[in-house]
Amino acid sequence: MRTLPNILITGTPGTGKSTLAQQVSEGSGLDWVDVSQIAKDNKLFEGFDSDYGCHVLNEERLLDEIEDQMEEGGKVVDYHGCDFFPQRWFDIVFVLRTDNTRLYDRLVSRGYSGKKLEENIQCEIFQTILDEARDSYEPSIVFELPSNTSDDMENNLEKIAQWVEQYKNNVNAIEM
Ligand SMILES: Nc1ncnc2c1ncn2[C@@H]1O[C@H](COP(=O)(O)OP(=O)(O)O)[C@@H](O)[C@H]1O
């Protein structure tokens, strides 16, 4: 068991992953591993996906880049995909879910349009990322969280903070 847990926050773009991950990091003292930013900073891309209108992550290079940090524990990772991370890296996986109309508005205000907008809304309608998480991790560690309102955001933060405290207590109990 790691002294501090690793948490994965996943979901369709716009569901609130980076906002929640940053707040979890501030509240629980875990380090935020911002996969999209790390990929940009280190140019870990291999081409362009015209359906989603975004650069394609070079997953192997990203995994190499963050492996040492992940082995340390105490990390919160957010990304809009989850099947390529080693299963052993995460103690718990949260999948954020947002109603279509709200997600649509968030993505439009982010400048998404056309196929990129449609593909992302469909991704949420078909619960693609939730299924991916359930297929990639032990289903008992995968939790769906609503992310529609600021109340949802607060509840999710509270839930995750409680879980982190519980994890730390369990580690202390084992060490004693
Ligand atoms: N639960 C929520 N309630 C209201 N607005 C939210 C919520 N979660 C995220 N948002 C807003 O939606 C937008 C997208 O959030 P962001 O964290 O960037 O999503 P992601 O990282 O999943 O792409 C931001 O403007 C953010 O403030």
The ligand as an SDF file (V2000), in Angstrom:
LIG
                    3D

 27 29  0  0  0  0  0  0  0  0999 V2000
  -19.5630   21.0330  -11.4160 N   0  0  0  0  0  0  0  0  0  0  0  0
  -19.4710   22.1560  -12.1670 C   0  0  0  0  0  0  0  0  0  0  0  0
  -20.4240   23.0870  -12.0690 N   0  0  0  0  0  0  0  0  0  0  0  0
  -20.3630   24.2230  -12.8120 C   0  0  0  0  0  0  0  0  0  0  0  0
  -19.3700   24.5210  -13.6890 N   0  0  0  0  0  0  0  0  0  0  0  0
  -18.3890   23.6050  -13.8200 C   0  0  0  0  0  0  0  0  0  0  0  0
  -18.3800   22.3920  -13.0660 C   0  0  0  0  0  0  0  0  0  0  0  0
  -17.2750   21.6920  -13.4130 N   0  0  0  0  0  0  0  0  0  0  0  0
  -16.6320   22.4320  -14.3240 C   0  0  0  0  0  0  0  0  0  0  0  0
  -17.2830   23.5780  -14.5660 N   0  0  0  0  0  0  0  0  0  0  0  0
  -16.8690   24.6070  -15.5330 C   0  0  0  0  0  0  0  0  0  0  0  0
  -16.8210   23.9810  -16.7920 O   0  0  0  0  0  0  0  0  0  0  0  0
  -15.6920   24.4090  -17.5360 C   0  0  0  0  0  0  0  0  0  0  0  0
  -14.8290   23.2140  -17.9160 C   0  0  0  0  0  0  0  0  0  0  0  0
  -14.1790   22.7190  -16.7510 O   0  0  0  0  0  0  0  0  0  0  0  0
  -12.7640   22.0130  -16.8160 P   0  0  0  0  0  0  0  0  0  0  0  0
  -12.3510   21.7280  -15.4070 O   0  0  0  0  0  0  0  0  0  0  0  0
  -11.8270   22.7820  -17.6720 O   0  0  0  0  0  0  0  0  0  0  0  0
  -13.1470   20.6480  -17.5700 O   0  0  0  0  0  0  0  0  0  0  0  0
  -12.2120   19.4880  -18.1420 P   0  0  0  0  0  0  0  0  0  0  0  0
  -10.8940   19.5600  -17.4140 O   0  0  0  0  0  0  0  0  0  0  0  0
  -12.9680   18.2350  -17.8350 O   0  0  0  0  0  0  0  0  0  0  0  0
  -12.1150   19.7330  -19.6110 O   0  0  0  0  0  0  0  0  0  0  0  0
  -14.9890   25.4440  -16.6590 C   0  0  0  0  0  0  0  0  0  0  0  0
  -15.4150   26.7190  -17.0420 O   0  0  0  0  0  0  0  0  0  0  0  0
  -15.4550   25.1060  -15.2660 C   0  0  0  0  0  0  0  0  0  0  0  0
  -15.4750   26.2310  -14.4210 O   0  0  0  0  0  0  0  0  0  0  0  0
  1  2  1  0
  2  3  1  0
  2  7  2  0
  3  4  2  0
  4  5  1  0
  5  6  2  0
  6  7  1  0
  6 10  1  0
  7  8  1  0
  8  9  2  0
  9 10  1  0
 10 11  1  0
 11 12  1  0
 11 26  1  0
 12 13  1  0
 13 14  1  0
 13 24  1  0
 14 15  1  0
 15 16  1  0
 16 17  2  0
 16 18  1  0
 16 19  1  0
 19 20  1  0
 20 21  2  0
 20 22  1  0
 20 23  1  0
 24 25  1  0
 24 26  1  0
 26 27  1  0
M  END
$$$$
